[in-house]
Amino acid sequence: MKKLDLKNIVRRNIQQLKAYSSARDEFKGVAEVYLDANENPFGTLNRYPDPQQITIKKRLSEIKDANENQIFIGNGSDEVIDLAFRIFCNPGKDKALTFTPSYGMYNVSAAINDIELIELALNKDFQINTDVLERYLEDENLKLIFICSPNNPTGNCFEDETIQYILKEFKGIVIIDEAYIDFSTKESYITQLSYYPNLIISQTFSKAWGLAGVRVGVAYANSDIIDLYNKVKPPYNISALNQEAVLNKLDNLAQFEIEKNIIINQKEKLEKQLQEIELVKKVYPSEANFLLIEVSNANEVYNQLVNQKIITRNRSNLVNNCLRITVGNEIENKRLLRAMQFIDVASSNVESSFKN
Ligand SMILES: *Cc1c(COP(=O)(O)O)cnc(C)c1O
C-alpha cells in the first residue's frame, strides 16, 4: 500500500483546527430529558439532527465496500468538492487539476477558494492524455486532481490504466467523481480504497437514487481524510428531513434497482432512435443517464426544442455543436424524439445568431 504524507498535503490551519463540539457530539447516549442544546421543547423537528449521520453510514457500509469511518455525508457532492479545496489547498498559492470538458463545479469551487485550476484537454476519444499530464504531477503546489468517471458531459469512463497511473504517481489527493457510476458497467473505485490512501471517491443521491431535491452526497476515503472532512464541515450539515429521505430510499433497494434499470433500458432505446434522426450526426456512447449528441447547429436545435417546451443542455461551448440530453421516462423520451423529427434540418444548417 502506498504511503500518504498528510502533513505535506493538508493546510496548516486545518491540521491545527479544533473542531466545534456540539451538544450532540458530547452526549451520545439515550436520555429522557434533553436540556443541552437550547432547543425548543415543542414540535416534531425541534431537535438538532445527528451531526455524524451514523444511521446512514451504517446502512451504506452494509451495501458498499467501506467502513463507517471511511464515509462522509455531504450537503450534495458540492460540499464534498468544496471541502476538498478548503482542507488541502492554500488560497492564492496551491493548484488543482482537472480535464476538459468536464463538470463545471470544479472550476467554480476552485475560483471561490482562490485556487488555480489547471484544465487539461481530453483527446479526441475524450480520454486523458498522460504525456501531457506527466509534467504537472511533480508540482509541489498541485494538491488535487479531479477525475469525473463516467464523465459529464461526455458520458464515457476513463481508462483504468490511466486512473491507476495517476493514483500511483501523484502525491496529492485524487478525487474520482462517480456521480453516474450506478448507470455504468464499470465497478466503483471504492474497492481500491485500501490500496490508495490518497483516493477520495465522490458519489451522490442526486442521480440514480432520484433524490436531487434532497441534496446529499457521499465521500469515501481512508479514515484520516474522513476525519479531516468531519472536522471542517458545519456541525449539522445534513438536516433531519434529508437524513430521513435518504434512509427511506436505502430501505428499498429493490425499487432503486428497478428504476435504474428502466433508465438504462430507456437510454439504450433512445440512443438507437436518435441515431435514426437525420439531424443527429453522432450519438456518443454513454455510461451515464444522459446522451451527448452532435448536430449541425446545436444553438438552433436547442432553441427549436425550447419552442416546443423541451429543455436540453446546450454544451456547444464545451464540445462543438453538442447537446446533452438527460434520459427521461418513456413518454418524455418519445416527446423529445417527435420534436426532433419536426425540426427543420435545412434551417438548422443555417448559422444561428443565438450565442449562449
Ligand atoms: C450531477 C453531478 C453531481 C451531483 O452533485 P450533487 O451536488 O450531489 O447534486 C456531481 N458530480 C457530477 C459530475 C455531476 O454531474
The ligand as a MOL file (V3000), in Angstrom:
LIG
                    3D

  0  0  0     0  0            999 V3000
M  V30 BEGIN CTAB
M  V30 COUNTS 15 15 0 0 0
M  V30 BEGIN ATOM
M  V30 1 C -24.8780 15.8300 -11.0700 0
M  V30 2 C -23.4430 15.6820 -10.6860 0
M  V30 3 C -23.0700 15.6740 -9.3430 0
M  V30 4 C -24.0890 15.7600 -8.2550 0
M  V30 5 O -23.9260 16.8610 -7.4790 0
M  V30 6 P -24.8490 16.9830 -6.1700 0
M  V30 7 O -24.3090 18.2230 -5.5210 0
M  V30 8 O -24.5850 15.7530 -5.3540 0
M  V30 9 O -26.2570 17.0920 -6.6050 0
M  V30 10 C -21.7360 15.5040 -9.0300 0
M  V30 11 N -20.8110 15.3830 -9.9900 0
M  V30 12 C -21.1390 15.3810 -11.2830 0
M  V30 13 C -20.1000 15.1880 -12.3110 0
M  V30 14 C -22.4640 15.5570 -11.6740 0
M  V30 15 O -22.7750 15.5710 -12.9810 0
M  V30 END ATOM
M  V30 BEGIN BOND
M  V30 1 1 1 2
M  V30 2 1 2 3
M  V30 3 2 2 14
M  V30 4 1 3 4
M  V30 5 2 3 10
M  V30 6 1 4 5
M  V30 7 1 5 6
M  V30 8 2 6 7
M  V30 9 1 6 8
M  V30 10 1 6 9
M  V30 11 1 10 11
M  V30 12 2 11 12
M  V30 13 1 12 13
M  V30 14 1 12 14
M  V30 15 1 14 15
M  V30 END BOND
M  V30 END CTAB
M  END
